[in-house]
Amino acid sequence: MAGWLPAVILPTATAEQLRALWVADSVAGNSALTWSLFLLANLGALFLGTAETPVAKLQMTLAFGVTAVLDLVLVLRILAG
């Protein structure tokens, strides 16, 4: 169960931030640098992490891979203004 928490919470929280940016149609209060650092951290965790079972690999992909993609979209949205 503990492996599913980050697999669900991390991408959901990031997707919610992305949704909030689009609904508000404003990037005020959001930092491209901060989200870029989250992107790098998620990529590092994805590529350096070890998973020994298919379920653990899926959990890592959801937690860090999907979140990294959403982080990238956030950074691009913030930079686009």
Phi and psi restraints in degrees (range 20) as a CNS / XPLOR table:
assign (resid 1 and name C) (resid 2 and name N)
       (resid 2 and name CA) (resid 2 and name C) 1.0 -61.7 20.0 2
assign (resid 2 and name N) (resid 2 and name CA)
       (resid 2 and name C) (resid 3 and name N) 1.0 -31.7 20.0 2
assign (resid 2 and name C) (resid 3 and name N)
       (resid 3 and name CA) (resid 3 and name C) 1.0 -70.8 20.0 2
assign (resid 3 and name N) (resid 3 and name CA)
       (resid 3 and name C) (resid 4 and name N) 1.0 -26.1 20.0 2
assign (resid 3 and name C) (resid 4 and name N)
       (resid 4 and name CA) (resid 4 and name C) 1.0 -79.5 20.0 2
assign (resid 4 and name N) (resid 4 and name CA)
       (resid 4 and name C) (resid 5 and name N) 1.0 -23.7 20.0 2
assign (resid 4 and name C) (resid 5 and name N)
       (resid 5 and name CA) (resid 5 and name C) 1.0 -59.2 20.0 2
assign (resid 5 and name N) (resid 5 and name CA)
       (resid 5 and name C) (resid 6 and name N) 1.0 -54.1 20.0 2
assign (resid 5 and name C) (resid 6 and name N)
       (resid 6 and name CA) (resid 6 and name C) 1.0 -67.8 20.0 2
assign (resid 6 and name N) (resid 6 and name CA)
       (resid 6 and name C) (resid 7 and name N) 1.0 -29.2 20.0 2
assign (resid 6 and name C) (resid 7 and name N)
       (resid 7 and name CA) (resid 7 and name C) 1.0 -65.4 20.0 2
assign (resid 7 and name N) (resid 7 and name CA)
       (resid 7 and name C) (resid 8 and name N) 1.0 -27.0 20.0 2
assign (resid 7 and name C) (resid 8 and name N)
       (resid 8 and name CA) (resid 8 and name C) 1.0 -99.4 20.0 2
assign (resid 8 and name N) (resid 8 and name CA)
       (resid 8 and name C) (resid 9 and name N) 1.0 -45.1 20.0 2
assign (resid 8 and name C) (resid 9 and name N)
       (resid 9 and name CA) (resid 9 and name C) 1.0 -69.8 20.0 2
assign (resid 9 and name N) (resid 9 and name CA)
       (resid 9 and name C) (resid 10 and name N) 1.0 -45.6 20.0 2
assign (resid 9 and name C) (resid 10 and name N)
       (resid 10 and name CA) (resid 10 and name C) 1.0 -61.1 20.0 2
assign (resid 10 and name N) (resid 10 and name CA)
       (resid 10 and name C) (resid 11 and name N) 1.0 -52.8 20.0 2
assign (resid 10 and name C) (resid 11 and name N)
       (resid 11 and name CA) (resid 11 and name C) 1.0 -67.9 20.0 2
assign (resid 11 and name N) (resid 11 and name CA)
       (resid 11 and name C) (resid 12 and name N) 1.0 -32.6 20.0 2
assign (resid 11 and name C) (resid 12 and name N)
       (resid 12 and name CA) (resid 12 and name C) 1.0 -66.4 20.0 2
assign (resid 12 and name N) (resid 12 and name CA)
       (resid 12 and name C) (resid 13 and name N) 1.0 -44.3 20.0 2
assign (resid 12 and name C) (resid 13 and name N)
       (resid 13 and name CA) (resid 13 and name C) 1.0 -63.5 20.0 2
assign (resid 13 and name N) (resid 13 and name CA)
       (resid 13 and name C) (resid 14 and name N) 1.0 -41.5 20.0 2
assign (resid 13 and name C) (resid 14 and name N)
       (resid 14 and name CA) (resid 14 and name C) 1.0 -69.0 20.0 2
assign (resid 14 and name N) (resid 14 and name CA)
       (resid 14 and name C) (resid 15 and name N) 1.0 -40.1 20.0 2
assign (resid 14 and name C) (resid 15 and name N)
       (resid 15 and name CA) (resid 15 and name C) 1.0 -63.5 20.0 2
assign (resid 15 and name N) (resid 15 and name CA)
       (resid 15 and name C) (resid 16 and name N) 1.0 -37.4 20.0 2
assign (resid 15 and name C) (resid 16 and name N)
       (resid 16 and name CA) (resid 16 and name C) 1.0 -64.2 20.0 2
assign (resid 16 and name N) (resid 16 and name CA)
       (resid 16 and name C) (resid 17 and name N) 1.0 -39.9 20.0 2
assign (resid 16 and name C) (resid 17 and name N)
       (resid 17 and name CA) (resid 17 and name C) 1.0 -64.5 20.0 2
assign (resid 17 and name N) (resid 17 and name CA)
       (resid 17 and name C) (resid 18 and name N) 1.0 -41.0 20.0 2
assign (resid 17 and name C) (resid 18 and name N)
       (resid 18 and name CA) (resid 18 and name C) 1.0 -64.1 20.0 2
assign (resid 18 and name N) (resid 18 and name CA)
       (resid 18 and name C) (resid 19 and name N) 1.0 -42.5 20.0 2
assign (resid 18 and name C) (resid 19 and name N)
       (resid 19 and name CA) (resid 19 and name C) 1.0 -61.0 20.0 2
assign (resid 19 and name N) (resid 19 and name CA)
       (resid 19 and name C) (resid 20 and name N) 1.0 -42.6 20.0 2
assign (resid 19 and name C) (resid 20 and name N)
       (resid 20 and name CA) (resid 20 and name C) 1.0 -62.2 20.0 2
assign (resid 20 and name N) (resid 20 and name CA)
       (resid 20 and name C) (resid 21 and name N) 1.0 -37.9 20.0 2
assign (resid 20 and name C) (resid 21 and name N)
       (resid 21 and name CA) (resid 21 and name C) 1.0 -63.0 20.0 2
assign (resid 21 and name N) (resid 21 and name CA)
       (resid 21 and name C) (resid 22 and name N) 1.0 -43.5 20.0 2
assign (resid 21 and name C) (resid 22 and name N)
       (resid 22 and name CA) (resid 22 and name C) 1.0 -70.6 20.0 2
assign (resid 22 and name N) (resid 22 and name CA)
       (resid 22 and name C) (resid 23 and name N) 1.0 -40.0 20.0 2
assign (resid 22 and name C) (resid 23 and name N)
       (resid 23 and name CA) (resid 23 and name C) 1.0 -66.3 20.0 2
assign (resid 23 and name N) (resid 23 and name CA)
       (resid 23 and name C) (resid 24 and name N) 1.0 -44.1 20.0 2
assign (resid 23 and name C) (resid 24 and name N)
       (resid 24 and name CA) (resid 24 and name C) 1.0 -74.2 20.0 2
assign (resid 24 and name N) (resid 24 and name CA)
       (resid 24 and name C) (resid 25 and name N) 1.0 -19.4 20.0 2
assign (resid 24 and name C) (resid 25 and name N)
       (resid 25 and name CA) (resid 25 and name C) 1.0 52.0 20.0 2
assign (resid 25 and name N) (resid 25 and name CA)
       (resid 25 and name C) (resid 26 and name N) 1.0 37.8 20.0 2
assign (resid 25 and name C) (resid 26 and name N)
       (resid 26 and name CA) (resid 26 and name C) 1.0 -150.0 20.0 2
assign (resid 26 and name N) (resid 26 and name CA)
       (resid 26 and name C) (resid 27 and name N) 1.0 143.4 20.0 2
assign (resid 26 and name C) (resid 27 and name N)
       (resid 27 and name CA) (resid 27 and name C) 1.0 -105.9 20.0 2
assign (resid 27 and name N) (resid 27 and name CA)
       (resid 27 and name C) (resid 28 and name N) 1.0 9.4 20.0 2
assign (resid 27 and name C) (resid 28 and name N)
       (resid 28 and name CA) (resid 28 and name C) 1.0 -55.3 20.0 2
assign (resid 28 and name N) (resid 28 and name CA)
       (resid 28 and name C) (resid 29 and name N) 1.0 134.6 20.0 2
assign (resid 28 and name C) (resid 29 and name N)
       (resid 29 and name CA) (resid 29 and name C) 1.0 83.5 20.0 2
assign (resid 29 and name N) (resid 29 and name CA)
       (resid 29 and name C) (resid 30 and name N) 1.0 2.7 20.0 2
assign (resid 29 and name C) (resid 30 and name N)
       (resid 30 and name CA) (resid 30 and name C) 1.0 -112.2 20.0 2
assign (resid 30 and name N) (resid 30 and name CA)
       (resid 30 and name C) (resid 31 and name N) 1.0 140.2 20.0 2
assign (resid 30 and name C) (resid 31 and name N)
       (resid 31 and name CA) (resid 31 and name C) 1.0 -110.1 20.0 2
assign (resid 31 and name N) (resid 31 and name CA)
       (resid 31 and name C) (resid 32 and name N) 1.0 121.9 20.0 2
assign (resid 31 and name C) (resid 32 and name N)
       (resid 32 and name CA) (resid 32 and name C) 1.0 -63.1 20.0 2
assign (resid 32 and name N) (resid 32 and name CA)
       (resid 32 and name C) (resid 33 and name N) 1.0 -35.8 20.0 2
assign (resid 32 and name C) (resid 33 and name N)
       (resid 33 and name CA) (resid 33 and name C) 1.0 -63.7 20.0 2
assign (resid 33 and name N) (resid 33 and name CA)
       (resid 33 and name C) (resid 34 and name N) 1.0 -45.5 20.0 2
assign (resid 33 and name C) (resid 34 and name N)
       (resid 34 and name CA) (resid 34 and name C) 1.0 -60.5 20.0 2
assign (resid 34 and name N) (resid 34 and name CA)
       (resid 34 and name C) (resid 35 and name N) 1.0 -48.1 20.0 2
assign (resid 34 and name C) (resid 35 and name N)
       (resid 35 and name CA) (resid 35 and name C) 1.0 -68.7 20.0 2
assign (resid 35 and name N) (resid 35 and name CA)
       (resid 35 and name C) (resid 36 and name N) 1.0 -30.1 20.0 2
assign (resid 35 and name C) (resid 36 and name N)
       (resid 36 and name CA) (resid 36 and name C) 1.0 -65.6 20.0 2
assign (resid 36 and name N) (resid 36 and name CA)
       (resid 36 and name C) (resid 37 and name N) 1.0 -39.5 20.0 2
assign (resid 36 and name C) (resid 37 and name N)
       (resid 37 and name CA) (resid 37 and name C) 1.0 -67.6 20.0 2
assign (resid 37 and name N) (resid 37 and name CA)
       (resid 37 and name C) (resid 38 and name N) 1.0 -39.3 20.0 2
assign (resid 37 and name C) (resid 38 and name N)
       (resid 38 and name CA) (resid 38 and name C) 1.0 -61.0 20.0 2
assign (resid 38 and name N) (resid 38 and name CA)
       (resid 38 and name C) (resid 39 and name N) 1.0 -41.0 20.0 2
assign (resid 38 and name C) (resid 39 and name N)
       (resid 39 and name CA) (resid 39 and name C) 1.0 -58.7 20.0 2
assign (resid 39 and name N) (resid 39 and name CA)
       (resid 39 and name C) (resid 40 and name N) 1.0 -49.6 20.0 2
assign (resid 39 and name C) (resid 40 and name N)
       (resid 40 and name CA) (resid 40 and name C) 1.0 -63.1 20.0 2
assign (resid 40 and name N) (resid 40 and name CA)
       (resid 40 and name C) (resid 41 and name N) 1.0 -40.3 20.0 2
assign (resid 40 and name C) (resid 41 and name N)
       (resid 41 and name CA) (resid 41 and name C) 1.0 -63.7 20.0 2
assign (resid 41 and name N) (resid 41 and name CA)
       (resid 41 and name C) (resid 42 and name N) 1.0 -42.5 20.0 2
assign (resid 41 and name C) (resid 42 and name N)
       (resid 42 and name CA) (resid 42 and name C) 1.0 -66.9 20.0 2
assign (resid 42 and name N) (resid 42 and name CA)
       (resid 42 and name C) (resid 43 and name N) 1.0 -40.0 20.0 2
assign (resid 42 and name C) (resid 43 and name N)
       (resid 43 and name CA) (resid 43 and name C) 1.0 -64.0 20.0 2
assign (resid 43 and name N) (resid 43 and name CA)
       (resid 43 and name C) (resid 44 and name N) 1.0 -42.1 20.0 2
assign (resid 43 and name C) (resid 44 and name N)
       (resid 44 and name CA) (resid 44 and name C) 1.0 -60.4 20.0 2
assign (resid 44 and name N) (resid 44 and name CA)
       (resid 44 and name C) (resid 45 and name N) 1.0 -45.1 20.0 2
assign (resid 44 and name C) (resid 45 and name N)
       (resid 45 and name CA) (resid 45 and name C) 1.0 -64.3 20.0 2
assign (resid 45 and name N) (resid 45 and name CA)
       (resid 45 and name C) (resid 46 and name N) 1.0 -38.3 20.0 2
assign (resid 45 and name C) (resid 46 and name N)
       (resid 46 and name CA) (resid 46 and name C) 1.0 -66.5 20.0 2
assign (resid 46 and name N) (resid 46 and name CA)
       (resid 46 and name C) (resid 47 and name N) 1.0 -46.6 20.0 2
assign (resid 46 and name C) (resid 47 and name N)
       (resid 47 and name CA) (resid 47 and name C) 1.0 -83.2 20.0 2
assign (resid 47 and name N) (resid 47 and name CA)
       (resid 47 and name C) (resid 48 and name N) 1.0 -26.2 20.0 2
assign (resid 47 and name C) (resid 48 and name N)
       (resid 48 and name CA) (resid 48 and name C) 1.0 -97.6 20.0 2
assign (resid 48 and name N) (resid 48 and name CA)
       (resid 48 and name C) (resid 49 and name N) 1.0 -15.1 20.0 2
assign (resid 48 and name C) (resid 49 and name N)
       (resid 49 and name CA) (resid 49 and name C) 1.0 -71.3 20.0 2
assign (resid 49 and name N) (resid 49 and name CA)
       (resid 49 and name C) (resid 50 and name N) 1.0 156.1 20.0 2
assign (resid 49 and name C) (resid 50 and name N)
       (resid 50 and name CA) (resid 50 and name C) 1.0 -119.6 20.0 2
assign (resid 50 and name N) (resid 50 and name CA)
       (resid 50 and name C) (resid 51 and name N) 1.0 136.5 20.0 2
assign (resid 50 and name C) (resid 51 and name N)
       (resid 51 and name CA) (resid 51 and name C) 1.0 -134.2 20.0 2
assign (resid 51 and name N) (resid 51 and name CA)
       (resid 51 and name C) (resid 52 and name N) 1.0 129.1 20.0 2
assign (resid 51 and name C) (resid 52 and name N)
       (resid 52 and name CA) (resid 52 and name C) 1.0 -99.2 20.0 2
assign (resid 52 and name N) (resid 52 and name CA)
       (resid 52 and name C) (resid 53 and name N) 1.0 -12.4 20.0 2
assign (resid 52 and name C) (resid 53 and name N)
       (resid 53 and name CA) (resid 53 and name C) 1.0 -123.5 20.0 2
assign (resid 53 and name N) (resid 53 and name CA)
       (resid 53 and name C) (resid 54 and name N) 1.0 157.2 20.0 2
assign (resid 53 and name C) (resid 54 and name N)
       (resid 54 and name CA) (resid 54 and name C) 1.0 -59.1 20.0 2
assign (resid 54 and name N) (resid 54 and name CA)
       (resid 54 and name C) (resid 55 and name N) 1.0 -35.4 20.0 2
assign (resid 54 and name C) (resid 55 and name N)
       (resid 55 and name CA) (resid 55 and name C) 1.0 -66.9 20.0 2
assign (resid 55 and name N) (resid 55 and name CA)
       (resid 55 and name C) (resid 56 and name N) 1.0 -42.9 20.0 2
assign (resid 55 and name C) (resid 56 and name N)
       (resid 56 and name CA) (resid 56 and name C) 1.0 -64.5 20.0 2
assign (resid 56 and name N) (resid 56 and name CA)
       (resid 56 and name C) (resid 57 and name N) 1.0 -37.5 20.0 2
assign (resid 56 and name C) (resid 57 and name N)
       (resid 57 and name CA) (resid 57 and name C) 1.0 -64.6 20.0 2
assign (resid 57 and name N) (resid 57 and name CA)
       (resid 57 and name C) (resid 58 and name N) 1.0 -40.4 20.0 2
assign (resid 57 and name C) (resid 58 and name N)
       (resid 58 and name CA) (resid 58 and name C) 1.0 -63.7 20.0 2
assign (resid 58 and name N) (resid 58 and name CA)
       (resid 58 and name C) (resid 59 and name N) 1.0 -43.8 20.0 2
assign (resid 58 and name C) (resid 59 and name N)
       (resid 59 and name CA) (resid 59 and name C) 1.0 -61.2 20.0 2
assign (resid 59 and name N) (resid 59 and name CA)
       (resid 59 and name C) (resid 60 and name N) 1.0 -43.2 20.0 2
assign (resid 59 and name C) (resid 60 and name N)
       (resid 60 and name CA) (resid 60 and name C) 1.0 -65.6 20.0 2
assign (resid 60 and name N) (resid 60 and name CA)
       (resid 60 and name C) (resid 61 and name N) 1.0 -41.2 20.0 2
assign (resid 60 and name C) (resid 61 and name N)
       (resid 61 and name CA) (resid 61 and name C) 1.0 -63.2 20.0 2
assign (resid 61 and name N) (resid 61 and name CA)
       (resid 61 and name C) (resid 62 and name N) 1.0 -44.0 20.0 2
assign (resid 61 and name C) (resid 62 and name N)
       (resid 62 and name CA) (resid 62 and name C) 1.0 -66.9 20.0 2
assign (resid 62 and name N) (resid 62 and name CA)
       (resid 62 and name C) (resid 63 and name N) 1.0 -46.7 20.0 2
assign (resid 62 and name C) (resid 63 and name N)
       (resid 63 and name CA) (resid 63 and name C) 1.0 -65.6 20.0 2
assign (resid 63 and name N) (resid 63 and name CA)
       (resid 63 and name C) (resid 64 and name N) 1.0 -46.2 20.0 2
assign (resid 63 and name C) (resid 64 and name N)
       (resid 64 and name CA) (resid 64 and name C) 1.0 -106.9 20.0 2
assign (resid 64 and name N) (resid 64 and name CA)
       (resid 64 and name C) (resid 65 and name N) 1.0 -38.4 20.0 2
assign (resid 64 and name C) (resid 65 and name N)
       (resid 65 and name CA) (resid 65 and name C) 1.0 -70.7 20.0 2
assign (resid 65 and name N) (resid 65 and name CA)
       (resid 65 and name C) (resid 66 and name N) 1.0 -51.3 20.0 2
assign (resid 65 and name C) (resid 66 and name N)
       (resid 66 and name CA) (resid 66 and name C) 1.0 -64.5 20.0 2
assign (resid 66 and name N) (resid 66 and name CA)
       (resid 66 and name C) (resid 67 and name N) 1.0 -40.9 20.0 2
assign (resid 66 and name C) (resid 67 and name N)
       (resid 67 and name CA) (resid 67 and name C) 1.0 -63.5 20.0 2
assign (resid 67 and name N) (resid 67 and name CA)
       (resid 67 and name C) (resid 68 and name N) 1.0 -38.5 20.0 2
assign (resid 67 and name C) (resid 68 and name N)
       (resid 68 and name CA) (resid 68 and name C) 1.0 -63.1 20.0 2
assign (resid 68 and name N) (resid 68 and name CA)
       (resid 68 and name C) (resid 69 and name N) 1.0 -41.5 20.0 2
assign (resid 68 and name C) (resid 69 and name N)
       (resid 69 and name CA) (resid 69 and name C) 1.0 -63.0 20.0 2
assign (resid 69 and name N) (resid 69 and name CA)
       (resid 69 and name C) (resid 70 and name N) 1.0 -44.2 20.0 2
assign (resid 69 and name C) (resid 70 and name N)
       (resid 70 and name CA) (resid 70 and name C) 1.0 -64.8 20.0 2
assign (resid 70 and name N) (resid 70 and name CA)
       (resid 70 and name C) (resid 71 and name N) 1.0 -37.7 20.0 2
assign (resid 70 and name C) (resid 71 and name N)
       (resid 71 and name CA) (resid 71 and name C) 1.0 -59.6 20.0 2
assign (resid 71 and name N) (resid 71 and name CA)
       (resid 71 and name C) (resid 72 and name N) 1.0 -43.1 20.0 2
assign (resid 71 and name C) (resid 72 and name N)
       (resid 72 and name CA) (resid 72 and name C) 1.0 -61.6 20.0 2
assign (resid 72 and name N) (resid 72 and name CA)
       (resid 72 and name C) (resid 73 and name N) 1.0 -43.8 20.0 2
assign (resid 72 and name C) (resid 73 and name N)
       (resid 73 and name CA) (resid 73 and name C) 1.0 -62.0 20.0 2
assign (resid 73 and name N) (resid 73 and name CA)
       (resid 73 and name C) (resid 74 and name N) 1.0 -41.0 20.0 2
assign (resid 73 and name C) (resid 74 and name N)
       (resid 74 and name CA) (resid 74 and name C) 1.0 -61.0 20.0 2
assign (resid 74 and name N) (resid 74 and name CA)
       (resid 74 and name C) (resid 75 and name N) 1.0 -46.7 20.0 2
assign (resid 74 and name C) (resid 75 and name N)
       (resid 75 and name CA) (resid 75 and name C) 1.0 -59.9 20.0 2
assign (resid 75 and name N) (resid 75 and name CA)
       (resid 75 and name C) (resid 76 and name N) 1.0 -45.7 20.0 2
assign (resid 75 and name C) (resid 76 and name N)
       (resid 76 and name CA) (resid 76 and name C) 1.0 -63.2 20.0 2
assign (resid 76 and name N) (resid 76 and name CA)
       (resid 76 and name C) (resid 77 and name N) 1.0 -39.7 20.0 2
assign (resid 76 and name C) (resid 77 and name N)
       (resid 77 and name CA) (resid 77 and name C) 1.0 -64.8 20.0 2
assign (resid 77 and name N) (resid 77 and name CA)
       (resid 77 and name C) (resid 78 and name N) 1.0 -42.3 20.0 2
assign (resid 77 and name C) (resid 78 and name N)
       (resid 78 and name CA) (resid 78 and name C) 1.0 -64.5 20.0 2
assign (resid 78 and name N) (resid 78 and name CA)
       (resid 78 and name C) (resid 79 and name N) 1.0 -44.4 20.0 2
assign (resid 78 and name C) (resid 79 and name N)
       (resid 79 and name CA) (resid 79 and name C) 1.0 -66.4 20.0 2
assign (resid 79 and name N) (resid 79 and name CA)
       (resid 79 and name C) (resid 80 and name N) 1.0 -31.9 20.0 2
assign (resid 79 and name C) (resid 80 and name N)
       (resid 80 and name CA) (resid 80 and name C) 1.0 -73.3 20.0 2
assign (resid 80 and name N) (resid 80 and name CA)
       (resid 80 and name C) (resid 81 and name N) 1.0 -19.4 20.0 2
